[in-house]
Amino acid sequence: MLYNIIVILIIIVCVLLALVVLVQNSKGGGLAANFSAPTQVMGVRQTADFLEKATWWLAGILVVLSLVATISIHRGQKTDPLQSEVKVADYSPVQQAPAATAAMPVAATPAPEADQQ
Protein backbone atom coordinates (compact mmCIF):
# COMPACT_ATOMS: atom_id res chain seq x y z
CA MET A 1 0.00 0.00 0.00
CA LEU A 2 2.72 2.46 1.01
CA TYR A 3 4.82 1.44 -1.97
CA ASN A 4 1.96 2.19 -4.39
CA ILE A 5 1.46 5.66 -2.91
CA ILE A 6 5.18 6.39 -3.22
CA VAL A 7 5.20 5.25 -6.85
CA ILE A 8 2.28 7.57 -7.63
CA LEU A 9 4.12 10.46 -5.95
CA ILE A 10 7.25 9.66 -7.99
CA ILE A 11 5.24 9.80 -11.21
CA ILE A 12 3.71 13.15 -10.25
CA VAL A 13 7.14 14.60 -9.37
CA CYS A 14 8.57 13.31 -12.66
CA VAL A 15 5.82 14.99 -14.66
CA LEU A 16 6.27 18.27 -12.76
CA LEU A 17 10.04 18.09 -13.20
CA ALA A 18 9.68 17.51 -16.93
CA LEU A 19 7.32 20.49 -17.24
CA VAL A 20 9.63 22.80 -15.27
CA VAL A 21 12.64 21.75 -17.33
CA LEU A 22 10.79 22.21 -20.62
CA VAL A 23 9.63 25.69 -19.61
CA GLN A 24 13.21 26.77 -18.99
CA ASN A 25 15.56 27.90 -21.70
CA SER A 26 19.24 28.33 -21.03
CA LYS A 27 19.43 31.47 -23.23
CA GLY A 28 16.76 33.37 -21.31
CA GLY A 29 13.81 32.20 -23.43
CA GLY A 30 11.01 29.96 -22.32
CA LEU A 31 8.63 31.20 -19.66
CA ALA A 32 11.16 33.77 -18.45
CA ALA A 33 10.98 35.61 -21.80
CA ASN A 34 7.26 36.31 -21.30
CA PHE A 35 7.95 38.40 -18.22
CA SER A 36 10.38 40.85 -19.78
CA ALA A 37 8.17 43.92 -19.36
CA PRO A 38 9.44 46.29 -16.63
CA THR A 39 5.95 46.62 -15.11
CA GLN A 40 5.78 42.93 -14.21
CA VAL A 41 5.99 42.00 -10.55
CA MET A 42 8.30 39.08 -11.27
CA GLY A 43 11.07 40.04 -13.63
CA VAL A 44 13.00 37.77 -15.97
CA ARG A 45 15.73 37.03 -13.46
CA GLN A 46 13.27 36.21 -10.66
CA THR A 47 11.38 33.82 -12.91
CA ALA A 48 14.59 32.09 -13.95
CA ASP A 49 15.64 31.82 -10.30
CA PHE A 50 12.27 30.35 -9.36
CA LEU A 51 12.43 27.77 -12.18
CA GLU A 52 15.98 26.82 -11.25
CA LYS A 53 15.07 26.40 -7.57
CA ALA A 54 11.96 24.41 -8.52
CA THR A 55 14.12 22.11 -10.65
CA TRP A 56 16.55 21.47 -7.81
CA TRP A 57 13.77 20.93 -5.28
CA LEU A 58 11.87 18.53 -7.53
CA ALA A 59 15.08 16.61 -8.31
CA GLY A 60 15.82 16.30 -4.59
CA ILE A 61 12.30 15.15 -3.83
CA LEU A 62 12.59 12.57 -6.62
CA VAL A 63 15.81 11.17 -5.14
CA VAL A 64 14.32 10.97 -1.64
CA LEU A 65 11.12 9.30 -2.89
CA SER A 66 13.17 6.80 -4.88
CA LEU A 67 15.17 5.87 -1.79
CA VAL A 68 12.00 5.54 0.31
CA ALA A 69 10.41 3.36 -2.40
CA THR A 70 13.46 1.10 -2.41
CA ILE A 71 13.32 0.73 1.36
CA SER A 72 9.56 0.07 1.42
CA ILE A 73 9.54 -2.76 -1.12
CA HIS A 74 8.14 -5.92 0.46
CA ARG A 75 10.84 -8.51 0.09
CA GLY A 76 9.10 -11.51 1.67
CA GLN A 77 11.15 -14.18 3.44
CA LYS A 78 14.86 -13.78 3.84
CA THR A 79 16.40 -16.94 2.43
CA ASP A 80 19.50 -17.82 0.52
CA PRO A 81 18.87 -16.64 -3.07
CA LEU A 82 20.55 -19.72 -4.52
CA GLN A 83 18.30 -22.09 -2.62
CA SER A 84 15.07 -20.13 -2.79
CA GLU A 85 14.38 -20.99 -6.42
CA VAL A 86 15.26 -24.67 -6.20
CA LYS A 87 12.23 -26.89 -5.65
CA VAL A 88 12.91 -30.57 -5.15
CA ALA A 89 10.25 -32.69 -6.78
CA ASP A 90 8.96 -35.86 -5.15
CA TYR A 91 10.64 -38.66 -7.05
CA SER A 92 9.05 -41.53 -5.14
CA PRO A 93 8.25 -44.63 -7.15
CA VAL A 94 4.98 -44.64 -8.99
CA GLN A 95 2.24 -46.06 -6.82
CA GLN A 96 0.13 -48.86 -8.18
CA ALA A 97 -3.54 -48.20 -8.67
CA PRO A 98 -5.73 -49.89 -6.04
CA ALA A 99 -7.10 -53.29 -6.98
CA ALA A 100 -10.36 -53.18 -8.85
CA THR A 101 -13.38 -53.78 -6.68
CA ALA A 102 -16.07 -56.26 -7.62
CA ALA A 103 -18.21 -54.86 -10.38
CA MET A 104 -21.80 -54.25 -9.53
CA PRO A 105 -24.27 -55.93 -11.85
CA VAL A 106 -26.13 -53.52 -14.07
CA ALA A 107 -29.65 -54.38 -15.12
CA ALA A 108 -29.94 -54.53 -18.86
CA THR A 109 -32.55 -52.23 -20.30
CA PRO A 110 -34.16 -53.05 -23.59
CA ALA A 111 -33.38 -50.74 -26.47
CA PRO A 112 -36.23 -48.42 -27.33
CA GLU A 113 -38.30 -49.67 -30.20
CA ALA A 114 -38.69 -47.50 -33.24
CA ASP A 115 -42.08 -45.89 -33.51
CA GLN A 116 -44.15 -47.44 -36.26
CA GLN A 117 -46.59 -45.31 -38.10
C-alpha positions as CSV (number, residue, x, y, z in Angstrom):
1,M,0.0,0.0,0.0
2,L,2.7,2.5,1.0
3,Y,4.8,1.4,-2.0
4,N,2.0,2.2,-4.4
5,I,1.5,5.7,-2.9
6,I,5.2,6.4,-3.2
7,V,5.2,5.3,-6.8
8,I,2.3,7.6,-7.6
9,L,4.1,10.5,-6.0
10,I,7.2,9.7,-8.0
11,I,5.2,9.8,-11.2
12,I,3.7,13.2,-10.2
13,V,7.1,14.6,-9.4
14,C,8.6,13.3,-12.7
15,V,5.8,15.0,-14.7
16,L,6.3,18.3,-12.8
17,L,10.0,18.1,-13.2
18,A,9.7,17.5,-16.9
19,L,7.3,20.5,-17.2
20,V,9.6,22.8,-15.3
21,V,12.6,21.8,-17.3
22,L,10.8,22.2,-20.6
23,V,9.6,25.7,-19.6
24,Q,13.2,26.8,-19.0
25,N,15.6,27.9,-21.7
26,S,19.2,28.3,-21.0
27,K,19.4,31.5,-23.2
28,G,16.8,33.4,-21.3
29,G,13.8,32.2,-23.4
30,G,11.0,30.0,-22.3
31,L,8.6,31.2,-19.7
32,A,11.2,33.8,-18.5
33,A,11.0,35.6,-21.8
34,N,7.3,36.3,-21.3
35,F,7.9,38.4,-18.2
36,S,10.4,40.9,-19.8
37,A,8.2,43.9,-19.4
38,P,9.4,46.3,-16.6
39,T,6.0,46.6,-15.1
40,Q,5.8,42.9,-14.2
41,V,6.0,42.0,-10.5
42,M,8.3,39.1,-11.3
43,G,11.1,40.0,-13.6
44,V,13.0,37.8,-16.0
45,R,15.7,37.0,-13.5
46,Q,13.3,36.2,-10.7
47,T,11.4,33.8,-12.9
48,A,14.6,32.1,-14.0
49,D,15.6,31.8,-10.3
50,F,12.3,30.3,-9.4
51,L,12.4,27.8,-12.2
52,E,16.0,26.8,-11.2
53,K,15.1,26.4,-7.6
54,A,12.0,24.4,-8.5
55,T,14.1,22.1,-10.7
56,W,16.6,21.5,-7.8
57,W,13.8,20.9,-5.3
58,L,11.9,18.5,-7.5
59,A,15.1,16.6,-8.3
60,G,15.8,16.3,-4.6
61,I,12.3,15.2,-3.8
62,L,12.6,12.6,-6.6
63,V,15.8,11.2,-5.1
64,V,14.3,11.0,-1.6
65,L,11.1,9.3,-2.9
66,S,13.2,6.8,-4.9
67,L,15.2,5.9,-1.8
68,V,12.0,5.5,0.3
69,A,10.4,3.4,-2.4
70,T,13.5,1.1,-2.4
71,I,13.3,0.7,1.4
72,S,9.6,0.1,1.4
73,I,9.5,-2.8,-1.1
74,H,8.1,-5.9,0.5
75,R,10.8,-8.5,0.1
76,G,9.1,-11.5,1.7
77,Q,11.2,-14.2,3.4
78,K,14.9,-13.8,3.8
79,T,16.4,-16.9,2.4
80,D,19.5,-17.8,0.5
81,P,18.9,-16.6,-3.1
82,L,20.5,-19.7,-4.5
83,Q,18.3,-22.1,-2.6
84,S,15.1,-20.1,-2.8
85,E,14.4,-21.0,-6.4
86,V,15.3,-24.7,-6.2
87,K,12.2,-26.9,-5.6
88,V,12.9,-30.6,-5.2
89,A,10.3,-32.7,-6.8
90,D,9.0,-35.9,-5.1
91,Y,10.6,-38.7,-7.0
92,S,9.0,-41.5,-5.1
93,P,8.3,-44.6,-7.2
94,V,5.0,-44.6,-9.0
95,Q,2.2,-46.1,-6.8
96,Q,0.1,-48.9,-8.2
97,A,-3.5,-48.2,-8.7
98,P,-5.7,-49.9,-6.0
99,A,-7.1,-53.3,-7.0
100,A,-10.4,-53.2,-8.8
101,T,-13.4,-53.8,-6.7
102,A,-16.1,-56.3,-7.6
103,A,-18.2,-54.9,-10.4
104,M,-21.8,-54.3,-9.5
105,P,-24.3,-55.9,-11.9
106,V,-26.1,-53.5,-14.1
107,A,-29.6,-54.4,-15.1
108,A,-29.9,-54.5,-18.9
109,T,-32.5,-52.2,-20.3
110,P,-34.2,-53.1,-23.6
111,A,-33.4,-50.7,-26.5
112,P,-36.2,-48.4,-27.3
113,E,-38.3,-49.7,-30.2
114,A,-38.7,-47.5,-33.2
115,D,-42.1,-45.9,-33.5
116,Q,-44.2,-47.4,-36.3
117,Q,-46.6,-45.3,-38.1
